[in-house]
Amino acid sequence: MSSIRLVAQTREIPPVDDLLSHTSASQPLAWLRRSEGIVAAGDGIVASVRIPAGRGRKRSEIVADAWREIAAPAEIDDPLDLPGTGLVAFGALTFDEDSSADSILIVPETVIGRRDGRSWITRIRTADQDFAPVPDAVAYATHWAGRVGPGAQTPQGYQDAVRLALAEIADGAYSKVVLARDLTGTVPGDADLRRLVRALSTGYPDTWTFAVDGLIGASPETLVTAHARTVTARVLAGTTGRGADPAEDAEASAALAASAKDLDEHSYAVRSVLATLQPHTRTLTASPQPFVLELPNLFHLATDVAGELDDGASSLDLVGAMHPTAAVAGTPTDAAIAAIRRIEPFDRGRYAGPVGWIDASGDGEWAIALRCAQFGPAVHDASGARRVTAYAGAGIVAGSDPESELLETRVKFRPLVDALA
C-alpha cells in the first residue's frame, strides 16, 4: 500500500469563467475542452509518480498500480460527484517503453473545474497536514513569441524515411507505420505558457487541450474515456487539409471519404481499438462507416466506439491495453514500433503517448498527445530561454506519397506553430 494517505474535499463555487487564470504560468496543469475541464490552481503538488525506463514492466501498468495504492486509502468528501471532482491526478505517459523521458502522474494541492455549468474547487492534502491556502488567480503576463525550425528530422530526411518505410511495406515487414518529424526552437524563459494553452483551447475548441509537466497541445483524438462503467473512444486515421473556400472544402472532404488509401489506413486503426477493448466490455459498438471530422485546419476520418465495461479495469488499465494504437504506431504493433525506433532520428518522449486524468474510482479522460510540444526548463545562461520540441506524424501505408505525407505533417504542425507565433 501507499505510504501516504490523502484527503480530498470538493465544494461547489460560483461560476469560473477563465480556468487557466488559476494555474501556473510556467508549469500549467490543465485539461480543457469547449471551455470546460480541470486545472491545477497554483503550482502546489501533494503527490506524484514518476516512472523512468528500465523498470521491467510496462510503465502504464506501474502507474495504474501506483494510483490504486494512492486512491484506495484516500478520504474523499465529494458531494458533486461529477467527472473531474474528488481526488484526481493529471498524467502523461511516454509513447515508447524505451524512451528516456519519464511517464508521470501528478496530484495537485488544489484543482478548479467546470462542467455542465457548474464550477468547483477540490483541495487535497496528506492526512497529517492542513489544506494549503487557495492560490489567487493571476493575470496573464505579456504576450511572447517562440520560433521553431527543422529538428533532427529535416523535410528531405522525412521524405527519405517515408520511402524507406514504403520499401519495407512492399517487402511485407508491416502493413502500416506512423512516422513523425520534429521542429525545435526556444521560447523566452519567463514565457507565460498559459497564453499558448489558451490560444489552442480557443482556436481548436473541439480538441482536448492539455498541459502536463511541460507537454502542451490540442489533441483531436480520444484514446479512451471511462465514466460510470461506460467506455468511449474516438479513432482518427486518414487526413487531408482544408480547402481555401467552401467549394474546395467540399471537394477535399469528399475525396478523403472516398480515398482507398485513407480508408485502408483507418480500418487498421479501428480494428486495433475494437480488438483491445473487447476483452474488457460486455457490449461494444462502433460507427459502421467512418465520418469526416472537421477541424479548423484539416479533415480526419473518424470512428466513434462505445461499450459497457464488465470488469474492474480503470481508465489507466484501458490506456495500458490500448496504447499504442495503430493510429499512432502502425500494424502489426511490434513491427511498427521497431521500425519507428530504427527510422526516426529522435526519441518521441511523450509525443503520441497517453495524456489525461484519472479519479479515485478509476474513471478518467485520456487522449493521444498529438499537435503538441514538450517544453524544457529554462536554460541557465545569458538567454534564459526554454527549449521546445514540437512533433507531427503521418500514417504510411502502401500507396502513400512522400511529398503528400510531408505536407500532412506541415498541416498538423500549424495549430502549434501559429499559437507559438
C-alpha positions as CSV (number, residue, x, y, z in Angstrom):
1,M,0.0,0.0,0.0
2,S,1.0,3.6,-0.5
3,S,2.9,5.2,2.4
4,I,0.7,8.4,2.1
5,R,-2.9,8.8,2.8
6,L,-4.6,11.7,1.0
7,V,-7.7,13.7,2.0
8,A,-9.7,15.4,-0.8
9,Q,-12.6,17.8,-0.3
10,T,-14.7,19.2,-3.2
11,R,-17.1,22.1,-2.9
12,E,-19.2,23.9,-5.5
13,I,-18.2,27.5,-6.1
14,P,-19.6,30.4,-8.1
15,P,-19.1,30.1,-11.9
16,V,-15.4,30.4,-13.0
17,D,-15.1,32.0,-16.4
18,D,-11.4,31.5,-17.0
19,L,-10.0,28.3,-15.6
20,L,-6.5,29.0,-17.0
21,S,-6.0,32.2,-15.0
22,H,-5.8,30.0,-11.9
23,T,-3.0,27.7,-13.0
24,S,0.8,28.2,-13.0
25,A,2.2,30.4,-15.7
26,S,5.5,28.5,-16.0
27,Q,4.2,24.9,-15.4
28,P,0.5,24.9,-16.2
29,L,-1.6,21.8,-15.4
30,A,-4.7,21.8,-17.5
31,W,-7.3,19.6,-19.3
32,L,-9.9,21.5,-21.3
33,R,-12.5,21.0,-24.0
34,R,-15.1,23.6,-25.1
35,S,-14.0,25.8,-22.2
36,E,-14.8,23.1,-19.6
37,G,-12.4,20.9,-17.7
38,I,-10.0,21.0,-14.8
39,V,-6.8,22.9,-13.9
40,A,-4.4,22.8,-11.0
41,A,-4.6,26.1,-9.1
42,G,-1.1,27.4,-8.5
43,D,1.8,25.1,-8.6
44,G,1.5,23.1,-5.4
45,I,1.9,19.3,-5.7
46,V,0.8,16.9,-3.0
47,A,2.0,13.7,-4.6
48,S,3.5,12.4,-7.8
49,V,4.5,9.2,-9.5
50,R,7.4,9.4,-12.0
51,I,8.4,6.3,-13.8
52,P,11.6,6.1,-15.9
53,A,12.5,3.4,-18.4
54,G,14.0,0.1,-17.4
55,R,11.6,-1.0,-14.7
56,G,11.0,-4.4,-16.3
57,R,7.2,-3.9,-16.6
58,K,5.1,-1.7,-18.8
59,R,5.1,1.8,-17.3
60,S,1.4,2.2,-17.7
61,E,0.9,-0.9,-15.5
62,I,3.2,0.5,-12.9
63,V,1.4,3.9,-12.9
64,A,-2.0,2.2,-12.7
65,D,-1.0,0.1,-9.8
66,A,0.6,3.1,-8.0
67,W,-2.6,5.1,-8.5
68,R,-4.7,2.3,-7.0
69,E,-2.4,2.3,-3.9
70,I,-2.8,6.1,-3.6
71,A,-6.5,6.2,-4.2
72,A,-7.6,3.2,-2.1
73,P,-7.0,4.6,1.4
74,A,-7.9,8.2,0.4
75,E,-10.6,10.0,2.3
76,I,-12.9,11.8,-0.2
77,D,-15.6,14.3,0.5
78,D,-17.3,15.0,-2.9
79,P,-21.0,15.9,-2.8
80,L,-20.9,16.9,-6.5
81,D,-19.8,13.5,-8.0
82,L,-19.1,14.9,-11.4
83,P,-16.4,13.9,-13.9
84,G,-13.2,15.6,-12.6
85,T,-14.4,16.2,-9.0
86,G,-12.9,14.5,-5.9
87,L,-9.4,13.1,-5.9
88,V,-7.8,13.5,-9.3
89,A,-4.4,13.2,-10.9
90,F,-3.1,14.5,-14.2
91,G,-0.9,12.2,-16.3
92,A,1.3,11.9,-19.3
93,L,2.9,8.7,-20.4
94,T,5.7,8.1,-23.0
95,F,5.0,6.7,-26.4
96,D,7.7,4.1,-26.2
97,E,8.7,2.0,-23.2
98,D,12.3,2.6,-24.1
99,S,12.0,6.4,-24.1
100,S,14.4,8.3,-22.0
101,A,11.6,10.6,-20.9
102,D,9.6,9.8,-17.7
103,S,5.9,8.8,-17.5
104,I,4.3,10.8,-14.8
105,L,1.2,11.2,-12.7
106,I,0.7,14.4,-10.7
107,V,-1.7,15.1,-7.8
108,P,-2.0,18.9,-7.3
109,E,-2.9,20.5,-4.0
110,T,-5.8,22.4,-5.5
111,V,-8.0,21.7,-8.5
112,I,-10.6,24.1,-10.0
113,G,-13.0,22.7,-12.6
114,R,-16.1,23.5,-14.6
115,R,-18.6,21.1,-16.3
116,D,-22.2,21.4,-17.4
117,G,-22.5,25.0,-16.0
118,R,-21.2,24.1,-12.5
119,S,-17.8,25.1,-11.0
120,W,-16.0,23.5,-8.1
121,I,-12.8,23.6,-6.1
122,T,-11.1,20.4,-4.8
123,R,-8.5,20.7,-2.1
124,I,-6.1,17.8,-1.5
125,R,-3.7,17.2,1.4
126,T,-2.0,14.4,3.2
127,A,-3.7,13.2,6.3
128,D,-1.1,14.7,8.6
129,Q,-1.1,18.2,7.0
130,D,-3.6,21.1,6.7
131,F,-5.0,22.2,3.4
132,A,-2.7,24.7,1.6
133,P,-4.1,28.2,1.1
134,V,-6.0,28.5,-2.2
135,P,-3.9,30.4,-4.7
136,D,-5.4,33.5,-6.2
137,A,-6.0,33.8,-10.0
138,V,-3.0,35.6,-11.6
139,A,-3.3,38.0,-14.6
140,Y,-1.6,36.8,-17.8
141,A,1.9,38.1,-18.4
142,T,2.8,40.0,-21.6
143,H,2.5,38.3,-25.0
144,W,5.5,36.4,-26.3
145,A,6.6,34.6,-29.4
146,G,8.6,31.4,-30.0
147,R,10.4,30.2,-33.0
148,V,10.8,26.7,-34.2
149,G,12.6,25.2,-37.2
150,P,13.8,21.8,-38.6
151,G,14.9,19.5,-35.8
152,A,16.6,16.1,-36.0
153,Q,14.4,15.1,-39.0
154,T,14.6,17.5,-41.9
155,P,11.9,17.7,-44.5
156,Q,14.1,15.9,-47.0
157,G,15.0,13.4,-44.4
158,Y,11.4,12.8,-43.7
159,Q,10.6,12.0,-47.3
160,D,13.5,9.6,-47.4
161,A,12.2,8.0,-44.3
162,V,8.8,7.5,-46.0
163,R,10.4,5.9,-49.0
164,L,12.3,3.5,-46.7
165,A,9.0,2.6,-45.0
166,L,7.3,2.0,-48.3
167,A,10.0,-0.3,-49.4
168,E,9.7,-2.3,-46.1
169,I,5.9,-2.4,-46.5
170,A,6.4,-3.7,-50.1
171,D,8.7,-6.4,-48.6
172,G,6.0,-7.4,-46.1
173,A,7.7,-6.2,-43.0
174,Y,4.5,-4.5,-41.8
175,S,1.3,-3.1,-43.2
176,K,1.4,0.4,-41.7
177,V,3.8,2.6,-39.8
178,V,3.3,6.1,-38.4
179,L,6.4,8.3,-39.0
180,A,6.9,11.6,-37.2
181,R,9.2,14.5,-37.6
182,D,10.2,17.3,-35.2
183,L,10.6,21.0,-35.0
184,T,12.9,22.5,-32.4
185,G,13.4,26.1,-31.0
186,T,13.1,28.3,-28.0
187,V,10.7,30.5,-26.1
188,P,11.6,33.2,-23.6
189,G,12.5,31.7,-20.2
190,D,9.7,33.7,-18.5
191,A,7.1,33.0,-21.1
192,D,3.5,32.7,-19.7
193,L,2.7,29.3,-21.2
194,R,-1.0,29.7,-20.3
195,R,-1.2,32.0,-23.3
196,L,-0.3,29.1,-25.5
197,V,-2.8,26.8,-23.8
198,R,-5.5,29.5,-24.2
199,A,-4.7,30.0,-27.9
200,L,-5.0,26.3,-28.6
201,S,-8.2,26.0,-26.5
202,T,-10.0,28.9,-28.2
203,G,-8.7,28.1,-31.7
204,Y,-9.5,24.4,-31.5
205,P,-12.4,24.1,-29.0
206,D,-13.4,20.5,-30.1
207,T,-10.0,19.1,-29.2
208,W,-8.6,18.0,-25.8
209,T,-6.3,20.9,-24.8
210,F,-3.7,19.7,-22.3
211,A,-0.8,20.9,-20.3
212,V,1.1,18.3,-18.1
213,D,4.7,18.6,-17.0
214,G,5.7,20.8,-19.8
215,L,3.8,18.9,-22.5
216,I,1.3,21.2,-24.2
217,G,-1.0,20.5,-27.1
218,A,-4.5,20.2,-28.5
219,S,-5.4,16.6,-29.5
220,P,-8.4,15.7,-31.6
221,E,-8.0,12.0,-30.7
222,T,-9.7,10.5,-27.7
223,L,-7.8,7.4,-26.6
224,V,-10.3,6.3,-24.0
225,T,-12.8,7.8,-21.5
226,A,-14.4,5.9,-18.7
227,H,-17.3,7.1,-16.5
228,A,-19.9,5.0,-14.6
229,R,-18.8,1.8,-16.4
230,T,-19.2,3.3,-19.9
231,V,-16.1,3.4,-22.1
232,T,-15.8,5.5,-25.2
233,A,-13.0,6.1,-27.7
234,R,-12.6,8.1,-31.0
235,V,-10.4,6.7,-33.7
236,L,-8.8,9.1,-36.1
237,A,-6.7,7.9,-39.1
238,G,-6.8,9.4,-42.6
239,T,-6.2,13.1,-43.0
240,T,-6.4,15.9,-45.6
241,G,-6.0,19.7,-45.4
242,R,-9.0,22.1,-45.6
243,G,-9.7,23.9,-48.8
244,A,-9.3,27.7,-49.4
245,D,-13.1,28.2,-49.9
246,P,-16.3,26.2,-49.4
247,A,-16.1,24.6,-52.8
248,E,-12.6,23.3,-52.2
249,D,-13.6,22.3,-48.7
250,A,-16.4,20.1,-50.0
251,E,-14.1,18.6,-52.7
252,A,-11.4,17.8,-50.1
253,S,-13.9,16.2,-47.7
254,A,-15.4,14.1,-50.4
255,A,-12.0,13.0,-51.7
256,L,-11.0,11.9,-48.2
257,A,-14.2,9.9,-47.6
258,A,-13.6,8.1,-50.9
259,S,-9.8,7.6,-50.6
260,A,-8.9,3.9,-50.7
261,K,-5.6,4.6,-49.2
262,D,-7.1,6.6,-46.2
263,L,-9.9,4.2,-45.7
264,D,-7.4,1.3,-45.6
265,E,-5.3,3.2,-43.0
266,H,-8.4,4.0,-41.0
267,S,-9.6,0.4,-40.9
268,Y,-6.3,-0.8,-39.4
269,A,-6.8,1.7,-36.5
270,V,-10.4,0.8,-35.8
271,R,-9.7,-2.9,-35.8
272,S,-6.9,-2.4,-33.3
273,V,-9.1,-0.5,-30.9
274,L,-12.0,-2.9,-31.1
275,A,-9.7,-5.9,-30.5
276,T,-8.2,-4.3,-27.5
277,L,-11.4,-3.1,-25.8
278,Q,-13.4,-6.3,-26.4
279,P,-12.0,-8.3,-23.5
280,H,-13.0,-5.6,-21.0
281,T,-16.5,-5.0,-22.2
282,R,-19.9,-6.6,-22.1
283,T,-21.1,-4.7,-25.2
284,L,-19.0,-2.8,-27.8
285,T,-20.2,-0.9,-30.8
286,A,-18.5,1.2,-33.5
287,S,-19.8,3.5,-36.2
288,P,-20.4,1.3,-39.3
289,Q,-18.6,3.8,-41.5
290,P,-16.1,6.5,-40.7
291,F,-17.4,10.1,-40.7
292,V,-15.4,13.1,-41.7
293,L,-14.4,15.2,-38.7
294,E,-14.0,18.9,-39.4
295,L,-11.3,20.8,-37.6
296,P,-10.2,24.4,-38.4
297,N,-7.2,23.4,-40.4
298,L,-7.9,19.8,-41.7
299,F,-10.3,16.9,-42.1
300,H,-9.9,13.5,-40.4
301,L,-11.7,10.2,-41.0
302,A,-13.2,9.3,-37.6
303,T,-15.0,6.4,-36.0
304,D,-16.6,6.5,-32.5
305,V,-16.5,3.4,-30.3
306,A,-18.6,2.9,-27.2
307,G,-19.0,0.0,-24.8
308,E,-20.1,-1.2,-21.3
309,L,-17.2,-2.3,-19.0
310,D,-17.7,-5.6,-17.4
311,D,-14.5,-5.9,-15.4
312,G,-12.7,-3.8,-12.8
313,A,-10.4,-2.1,-15.3
314,S,-9.6,1.6,-14.6
315,S,-9.2,4.1,-17.3
316,L,-5.4,3.7,-16.8
317,D,-5.7,0.0,-17.3
318,L,-7.5,0.6,-20.5
319,V,-4.9,3.1,-21.5
320,G,-2.2,0.5,-21.0
321,A,-4.1,-2.1,-23.0
322,M,-4.9,0.3,-25.9
323,H,-1.6,2.1,-26.3
324,P,0.0,2.3,-28.8
325,T,-2.9,2.2,-31.2
326,A,-2.4,1.6,-34.9
327,A,-3.4,5.3,-35.4
328,V,0.0,6.4,-33.9
329,A,2.2,3.4,-34.3
330,G,1.1,1.1,-37.1
331,T,0.3,-2.6,-37.8
332,P,1.4,-5.1,-36.6
333,T,2.3,-3.1,-33.5
334,D,5.6,-4.7,-32.6
335,A,7.0,-4.5,-36.1
336,A,5.8,-0.9,-36.4
337,I,7.4,0.1,-33.1
338,A,10.7,-1.5,-34.2
339,A,10.5,0.4,-37.5
340,I,9.9,3.7,-35.7
341,R,12.9,3.1,-33.4
342,R,15.0,2.3,-36.5
343,I,13.8,5.1,-38.8
344,E,13.1,8.1,-36.7
345,P,16.2,10.0,-35.6
346,F,14.9,11.1,-32.3
347,D,13.2,9.9,-29.1
348,R,9.4,10.8,-29.2
349,G,9.2,11.2,-25.5
350,R,5.6,11.7,-24.6
351,Y,4.5,12.7,-28.1
352,A,1.8,10.3,-29.3
353,G,1.6,8.9,-25.8
354,P,-1.4,8.9,-23.5
355,V,-2.3,12.2,-21.7
356,G,-5.2,13.0,-19.4
357,W,-6.5,12.5,-15.9
358,I,-7.9,9.8,-13.6
359,D,-10.0,9.9,-10.4
360,A,-10.2,7.8,-7.3
361,S,-12.8,5.4,-8.8
362,G,-10.6,4.8,-11.9
363,D,-12.7,6.9,-14.2
364,G,-11.0,9.4,-16.4
365,E,-10.4,11.0,-19.8
366,W,-7.3,10.2,-21.9
367,A,-6.3,11.5,-25.3
368,I,-3.3,10.7,-27.5
369,A,-0.8,13.5,-27.2
370,L,-0.9,15.0,-30.7
371,R,-0.5,18.5,-32.1
372,C,1.8,19.1,-29.1
373,A,5.2,20.3,-28.0
374,Q,7.4,19.5,-25.0
375,F,8.9,22.4,-23.1
376,G,12.1,22.0,-21.2
377,P,13.2,24.0,-18.1
378,A,14.7,27.5,-18.5
379,V,18.3,27.3,-19.6
380,H,20.7,28.8,-17.1
381,D,22.7,31.0,-19.5
382,A,22.5,34.6,-20.7
383,S,19.5,33.9,-22.8
384,G,17.5,32.2,-20.1
385,A,15.4,30.6,-22.9
386,R,13.3,27.4,-22.7
387,R,13.9,24.8,-25.4
388,V,10.8,23.5,-27.1
389,T,10.3,20.5,-29.4
390,A,7.1,20.0,-31.5
391,Y,6.1,16.8,-33.3
392,A,3.7,15.8,-36.1
393,G,3.4,12.5,-37.9
394,A,1.5,10.7,-40.7
395,G,0.4,7.1,-41.3
396,I,2.4,5.4,-44.1
397,V,0.7,2.5,-46.0
398,A,1.1,1.1,-49.4
399,G,0.3,3.9,-51.9
400,S,1.5,6.7,-49.6
401,D,3.3,9.5,-51.4
402,P,6.3,11.0,-49.6
403,E,5.6,14.6,-50.6
404,S,1.9,14.3,-49.6
405,E,2.9,12.8,-46.2
406,L,5.3,15.7,-45.7
407,L,2.5,18.2,-46.5
408,E,0.3,16.4,-44.0
409,T,2.8,16.9,-41.2
410,R,3.0,20.6,-42.1
411,V,-0.8,20.9,-41.8
412,K,-0.6,19.1,-38.4
413,F,2.1,21.4,-37.2
414,R,0.1,24.5,-38.0
415,P,-2.0,24.8,-34.7
416,L,1.1,24.8,-32.5
417,V,3.3,26.9,-34.8
418,D,0.6,29.5,-35.2
419,A,0.0,29.6,-31.4
420,L,3.7,29.9,-30.7
421,A,4.0,32.8,-33.1
